[in-house]
């Protein structure tokens, strides 16, 4: 979310506002970081991997809908890469110290 373009992942995609009439034909399971945050705050996740799956879905959807030449694709790709690096480190820390 700290990326210059990271804000685009904070709210659900609005195909009407963004003039993306085919969005729901291509993206079958929309997800965004704001929805994930709300679900986290409401206790809607029971496993760390479920949160990770939704975060991956957010960035994978962006890369599925946007082509590599667009501004969004490389940002989603980089944010996914950064997330995976941090997630691996987090899981390793939990494995080594369950109280972490």
Secondary structure, 3 states (H helix, E strand, C coil): CCCCCHHHHCCCCCCCCCCCCCHHHHCCCCCCHHHHHHHHHCCCCCCHHHHHHHHHHHHHHHHHHCCCCCHHHHHHHHHHHHHHHHHHHHHHHHHHCCCC
